[in-house]
Amino acid sequence: MTHVVPRGLVDGWQRDDAEGEPESEAPGRPEPDEPRPRAPETRAPETRTRDTLRPPAPGQVEHVSIPPPAGLRAVRARRPSSVPPPPRPSSVPPPRPVSSQPPRADRRSEGPGVKAERAVAKIDALGSSVPEPLPPDRDQQLEKLVREIAKAGPESAEPLRRRLNRFAGEGAAALARVFPGMLWVDLSRPHRPLRSAAHLSAAAGAMVALGDHAVPHVAGLLRASRTETRVAAALVAGDLVDGALVEPLAARLHDDHPAVRNAAMLALRASALLPEARQLHAELVFTLQDEQKKLEWRQRAAWTLGQLRDAESVPHLIEALGGESALAESARDALRRITGRDVGRYRFRWRSWWKRNGEAGRVRWLADALDQSDAKLRQRAAEELVLLTGRGFDRRHAATTREGAKELAAFFLTPPAQP
């Protein structure tokens, strides 16, 4: 709707505005960005002047733009330079409604000619299955295997042993942490002599199967605090027969537990042909004969030769009977352990016995000792025969009587039947 305002009224407003205060000097009034153009005056073509109170001719409408009063003039607000521009509307499409299944295809596009690809997951409760777990790494496989070996029985030891051989040195280090595992023999009770580590536990047999990789670990296990660990390590050393284990085994001859001493003795006997074992024997004999050595060292050498059941050292032990009383007693005890009998404390009696029986061998010495009158010596001879031959464990009590001792001697002198 267009309002028609008389010309005189418009002119009056303009004069009042001109007579007032300039716009640039008016306090509190912001200066517009650009001058506002005035609407051109529209006059009738036939007359240049018209009375301001005369209305326009019929059919002609005069449009006049009326500026607002000075105090209400519209001003375009300026934005400070520090204020960031408003964010542009995002081109991301509106979110889809929530669905329990992902869409089959993503039709959204990141630009002209570019189509976004999206992995589509097919969910089927009936057709899907539990995903396979990640395969364990090498360390986890090894730890699991040694735990199985530590608890294995005789029937399952061999397959596990073959699996462990693939790990070589790593397998020996891991097996040493659980060694000796579950024992198949009660070491606290009398038992048959163990001729091999494979008869004691699965871990002991597996350590033997590792060969040279197990030698450094066995040397450390010989110094373990647990008795069963030292026994098992000595049996393993007897099966490995390595020169690096001779010295640690010789130290176990002074062990407090007789089972450890016997196992170390058997292991050293199995290693008797090694250069390290021959050197050990030579050093012991030299210490025994050297009168310049301390008495304590000579006594220990005699005792060690007795623990080794070294038949070659009998002549040297007989000569040591002529030394000081402490050394003579140590040499006599070693002779009783080796020969199974006690001829006396004088050298001439032992020399005579050695001249008659020296070449017979230790099995014959012990079998003949079963016929002597002392029951304790007969029992010791029977136990030494069981330990030496590995046979007659069930018959050893027959040595308590002289009649039974004769039958037991015949049993040990008879060669075992071939399987």
URVEN-V958664 format. One record per pair of residues at least 12 apart in sequence whose ideal C-beta (glycine too) atoms are under 10 Angstrom apart, sorted by the first residue. I is the first residue (numbers start at 1). J is the second residue. Records with the same first field share a line. If there is no record, write none. Layout:
I: J / J
//
This chain:
2: 61 / 62 / 63 / 64
3: 63 / 64 / 66
4: 55 / 56 / 61 / 62 / 63 / 64
5: 62 / 63 / 64 / 65 / 66
6: 51 / 52 / 53 / 54 / 55 / 56 / 62 / 64
7: 41 / 42 / 43 / 50 / 51 / 52 / 53 / 54 / 55 / 56 / 62 / 64
8: 51 / 52 / 53 / 54
9: 52 / 53 / 64 / 66
10: 39 / 41 / 52 / 64 / 65 / 66 / 67
11: 41 / 52
12: 52
13: 66 / 67 / 69
14: 38 / 66 / 67
16: 69 / 70
17: 67 / 69 / 70 / 73
20: 70
21: 70
23: 35 / 70 / 73
26: 70 / 71
28: 71
29: 70 / 71 / 73 / 75
30: 73 / 75 / 76 / 77 / 78
31: 75
32: 73 / 74 / 75 / 76
33: 75 / 76 / 78
34: 76
36: 65 / 67 / 68 / 73 / 74
37: 65
38: 65 / 67
39: 63 / 64 / 65 / 66 / 67
40: 64 / 65
41: 62 / 64
42: 56 / 60 / 61 / 62 / 63 / 64
43: 56 / 62
44: 56 / 57 / 60 / 62
50: 62
91: 110 / 111
92: 108
93: 107 / 108 / 109
96: 108
100: 123
101: 120 / 121 / 122 / 123
102: 118 / 119 / 120 / 121 / 122 / 123
103: 118 / 120
104: 118 / 120 / 122
105: 117 / 118 / 120
106: 118 / 119 / 120
138: 167 / 170
139: 170 / 174
141: 163 / 166 / 167
142: 163 / 164 / 166 / 167 / 170 / 171 / 173 / 174 / 175
143: 174 / 177 / 178
145: 160 / 163 / 164 / 166 / 167 / 171 / 174 / 175 / 206
146: 160 / 164 / 167 / 171 / 173 / 174 / 175 / 176 / 177 / 178 / 179 / 181 / 203 / 206
147: 174 / 178 / 181
148: 160 / 163 / 164 / 181 / 202
149: 161 / 163 / 164 / 171 / 174 / 175 / 178 / 179 / 181 / 182 / 201 / 202 / 203 / 204 / 205 / 206 / 207
150: 175 / 177 / 178 / 179 / 180 / 181 / 182 / 201 / 202 / 203 / 206
151: 178 / 181 / 182 / 201 / 202 / 203
152: 181 / 182 / 184 / 201 / 202 / 203 / 205 / 206
153: 182 / 184 / 201 / 202
154: 184 / 198 / 199 / 201 / 202 / 205
155: 202
156: 202
157: 181 / 184 / 198 / 201 / 202 / 203 / 204 / 205 / 206 / 209
158: 198 / 202 / 205 / 206 / 209
160: 202 / 203 / 205 / 206
161: 198 / 202 / 203 / 205 / 206 / 207 / 208 / 209 / 210
162: 206 / 209
163: 206
164: 202 / 203 / 206 / 207 / 209 / 210
165: 206 / 209 / 210 / 211 / 213
167: 210 / 213
168: 210 / 211 / 212 / 213 / 214
169: 210 / 212 / 213 / 214 / 216 / 217
170: 213
171: 206 / 207 / 209 / 210 / 213 / 214
172: 206 / 207 / 209 / 210 / 211 / 212 / 213 / 214 / 215 / 216 / 217 / 218
173: 213 / 214 / 216 / 217
174: 217
175: 202 / 203 / 204 / 206 / 207 / 209 / 210 / 213 / 214 / 217
176: 203 / 207 / 214 / 216 / 217 / 218 / 220 / 221 / 224 / 229 / 233
177: 217
178: 203
179: 201 / 203 / 204 / 206 / 207 / 214 / 217 / 218 / 220 / 221 / 224 / 226 / 228 / 229 / 232 / 233 / 236
180: 197 / 200 / 201 / 202 / 203 / 204 / 205 / 207 / 221 / 224 / 226 / 228 / 229 / 230 / 231 / 232 / 233 / 235 / 236
181: 200 / 201 / 202 / 203 / 204 / 205 / 206 / 207 / 228 / 232
182: 201 / 202 / 203
183: 200 / 201 / 202 / 203 / 204 / 228 / 231 / 232
184: 198 / 199 / 200 / 201 / 202 / 204
185: 199 / 200 / 201 / 228 / 231
186: 228
187: 200 / 227 / 228 / 231 / 232 / 257 / 259 / 260 / 263
188: 227 / 228 / 259
190: 383 / 393 / 396
191: 259 / 393
192: 386 / 390 / 391 / 392 / 393 / 394
193: 262 / 263 / 266 / 383 / 386 / 387 / 388 / 389 / 390 / 391 / 393
194: 231 / 232 / 234 / 235 / 238 / 259 / 262 / 263 / 266 / 390
195: 235 / 238 / 239 / 266 / 270 / 390
196: 208 / 235 / 236 / 238 / 239 / 266
197: 209 / 218 / 231 / 232 / 233 / 234 / 235 / 236 / 237 / 238 / 239 / 240 / 263 / 267
198: 235 / 236 / 239
199: 235
200: 228 / 231 / 232 / 235 / 236 / 263
201: 228 / 232 / 235
203: 232 / 236
204: 218 / 221 / 229 / 231 / 232 / 233 / 235 / 236 / 239
205: 232 / 235 / 236 / 239
206: 236
207: 221 / 232 / 233 / 235 / 236 / 237 / 239 / 240
208: 235 / 236 / 237 / 238 / 239 / 240
209: 239
210: 236 / 240
211: 239 / 240 / 242
212: 240 / 242 / 244
214: 233 / 236 / 237 / 239 / 240 / 242
215: 236 / 237 / 240 / 242 / 243 / 244 / 245
216: 242 / 244 / 245
217: 233 / 236
218: 232 / 233 / 234 / 235 / 236 / 237 / 239 / 240 / 242 / 244 / 245 / 248 / 249
219: 233 / 237 / 242 / 244 / 245 / 247 / 248 / 249
220: 233 / 248
221: 233 / 234 / 236 / 237 / 248
222: 234 / 236 / 237 / 245 / 247 / 248 / 249 / 251 / 252 / 255 / 260 / 263 / 264 / 267
223: 248 / 251 / 252
227: 255 / 256 / 257 / 259 / 260
228: 257 / 259 / 260
229: 260
230: 252 / 255 / 257 / 259 / 260 / 261 / 263 / 264
231: 252 / 255 / 257 / 259 / 260 / 261 / 262 / 263 / 264
232: 260 / 263
233: 245 / 248 / 249 / 252 / 260 / 263 / 264 / 267
234: 248 / 249 / 252 / 253 / 255 / 259 / 260 / 261 / 262 / 263 / 264 / 265 / 266 / 267 / 268
235: 263 / 264 / 266 / 267
236: 263 / 267
237: 249 / 252 / 263 / 264 / 266 / 267 / 268 / 270 / 271
238: 263 / 264 / 265 / 266 / 267 / 268 / 269 / 270 / 271
239: 267 / 270
240: 267 / 270 / 271
241: 267 / 270 / 271 / 272 / 273 / 274 / 277
242: 271 / 274 / 276
243: 271 / 274 / 275 / 276 / 277 / 279
244: 274 / 276
245: 264 / 267 / 268 / 271 / 274 / 276
246: 267 / 268 / 271 / 272 / 274 / 275 / 276 / 277 / 278 / 279 / 280
247: 276 / 277 / 279 / 280
248: 264 / 267
249: 263 / 264 / 265 / 266 / 267 / 268 / 270 / 271 / 276 / 277 / 280 / 308
250: 264 / 265 / 267 / 268 / 276 / 277 / 280 / 283 / 284 / 304 / 307 / 308
251: 264
252: 264 / 265 / 267 / 268 / 307
253: 265 / 268 / 300 / 303 / 304 / 305 / 306 / 307 / 308
254: 300 / 303 / 304 / 307
255: 307
261: 307
262: 307 / 309 / 383 / 387
264: 307 / 308
265: 306 / 307 / 308 / 309 / 310 / 387
266: 309 / 387 / 388 / 390
268: 280 / 281 / 304 / 307 / 308 / 309 / 310
269: 308 / 309 / 310 / 388
272: 308 / 310 / 312
277: 308
280: 304 / 308 / 310
281: 304 / 305 / 308 / 310 / 312 / 313
283: 301 / 304
284: 300 / 301 / 302 / 303 / 304 / 305 / 308 / 310 / 313 / 316
285: 301 / 302 / 305 / 310 / 312 / 313 / 315 / 316 / 317
286: 301 / 316
287: 299 / 300 / 301 / 302 / 304 / 305
288: 300 / 301 / 302 / 304 / 305 / 313 / 316 / 317 / 319 / 320 / 323 / 327 / 330 / 331 / 334
289: 301 / 316 / 319 / 320 / 323
291: 323 / 324 / 327
295: 323 / 324 / 326 / 327 / 330
296: 326 / 327
298: 320 / 323 / 324 / 326 / 327 / 330 / 331
299: 320 / 323 / 324 / 326 / 327 / 328 / 329 / 330 / 331
300: 330
301: 313 / 316 / 317 / 320 / 327 / 330 / 331 / 334
302: 316 / 317 / 320 / 321 / 323 / 326 / 327 / 328 / 329 / 330 / 331 / 332 / 333 / 334 / 335
303: 330 / 331 / 333 / 334 / 337
304: 330 / 334
305: 317 / 320 / 330 / 331 / 334 / 335 / 337 / 338
306: 330 / 331 / 332 / 333 / 334 / 335 / 336 / 337 / 338
307: 334 / 337 / 338
308: 334 / 337 / 338
309: 334 / 337 / 338 / 339 / 362 / 384 / 387 / 388
310: 334 / 338 / 362
311: 338 / 339 / 358 / 361 / 362 / 365
312: 338
313: 331 / 334 / 335 / 338
314: 334 / 335 / 338 / 339 / 350 / 353 / 354 / 357 / 358 / 362 / 365
315: 350 / 351 / 354 / 358
316: 331 / 334
317: 330 / 331 / 332 / 333 / 334 / 335 / 338 / 339 / 350
318: 331 / 332 / 335 / 343 / 346 / 347 / 348 / 349 / 350 / 351 / 353 / 354
319: 331 / 347 / 350 / 351
320: 332 / 334 / 335 / 347
321: 335 / 343 / 344 / 345 / 346 / 347 / 348 / 349 / 350 / 351
322: 346 / 347
325: 345
328: 345 / 346 / 347
329: 345
331: 345 / 347 / 350
332: 344 / 345 / 346 / 350
335: 350 / 353 / 354
336: 369 / 377 / 380 / 381
337: 380 / 384
338: 362 / 365 / 366 / 384
339: 353 / 354 / 357 / 362 / 365 / 366 / 368 / 369 / 377 / 381 / 384
340: 362 / 365 / 366 / 367 / 368 / 369 / 370 / 372 / 377 / 378 / 380 / 381 / 382 / 383 / 384 / 385
341: 353 / 357 / 365 / 366 / 368 / 369 / 370 / 371 / 372 / 374 / 377 / 378 / 380 / 381
342: 369 / 372 / 374 / 376 / 377 / 380
353: 365
362: 384 / 385 / 388
363: 384 / 385 / 388 / 389 / 412 / 413
364: 409 / 412 / 413
365: 381 / 384 / 385
366: 380 / 381 / 382 / 383 / 384 / 385 / 386 / 387 / 388 / 389 / 409 / 412
367: 381 / 382 / 385 / 405 / 406 / 408 / 409 / 410 / 411 / 412 / 413
368: 381 / 409 / 413
369: 381 / 382 / 384 / 385 / 399 / 405 / 409
370: 382 / 385 / 398 / 399 / 402 / 404 / 405 / 406 / 407 / 408 / 409 / 410 / 412
371: 402 / 405 / 406 / 409
372: 402 / 405
373: 402
375: 399 / 400 / 401 / 402 / 405
377: 399
378: 398 / 399 / 400 / 401 / 402 / 404 / 405 / 408 / 409
379: 396 / 397 / 399 / 400 / 405
380: 399
381: 396 / 399 / 405 / 408 / 409 / 412
382: 395 / 396 / 397 / 398 / 399 / 400 / 404 / 405 / 408 / 409 / 412
383: 396 / 399
385: 399 / 408 / 409 / 411 / 412 / 413
386: 408 / 412
388: 412
389: 411 / 412 / 416
390: 416
391: 411 / 412 / 414 / 416
392: 408 / 411 / 412
395: 407 / 408 / 411 / 412
396: 408
398: 411
//
